[in-house]
């Protein structure tokens, strides 16, 4: 869903215009919000509580950092391949 949202935004942008297909700050924030919401929905309240207990962290910040890490991996892989990379499978660290 997160990747689909970004691809939809980029499809409506002119790559030759100033800024090209770069996302605005608001678009980036919305993409992150959606990715975090999907993560939380998949884990459910019980799963999120377990993660918070296992890692002993603020789960909202932890999820946000994992989303940002995944986005950075996509950017690096996309740049290396010279195109948009497929989303990687990003494993959760074990305690």
C-alpha positions, -999 to 999 in steps of 0.1 A, spaced: 0 0 0 28 24 10 46 18 -23 14 20 -43 6 54 -28 40 68 -37 39 53 -72 4 69 -77 18 103 -66 48 100 -89 26 89 -119 8 123 -117 41 143 -117 61 155 -147 97 143 -143 109 172 -164 93 198 -141 112 215 -113 114 190 -85 107 162 -109 90 133 -91 103 142 -57 77 141 -30 68 172 -10 72 172 28 34 167 32 34 138 7 64 121 26 46 126 59 14 110 45 33 81 30 50 74 64 17 78 82 1 52 59 30 28 62 30 30 100 -8 25 101 -5 -7 80 23 -20 102 2 -14 133 -29 -29 118 -10 -61 109 4 -65 144 -27 -55 163 -28 -41 198 -15 -73 214 14 -76 190 24 -40 194 23 -43 232 46 -74 230 70 -55 207 71 -26 231 78 -50 260 104 -70 242 124 -40 229 116 -17 258 111 13 235 85 38 225 68 16 198 56 46 178 92 59 174 105 24 168 80 17 139 87 51 124 125 45 124 119 11 107 98 27 80 124 54 74 151 27 72 131 7 47 126 39 26 164 46 26 171 10 15 146 15 -14 163 47 -24 198 32 -23 187 1 -42 168 22 -67 198 44 -73 221 15 -77 198 -2 -102 192 31 -120 154 27 -115 128 22 -88 136 -9 -68 111 -34 -56 103 -32 -19 127 -54 1 117 -78 28 131 -61 59 133 -85 88 126 -73 123 157 -75 146 155 -103 172 158 -93 208 
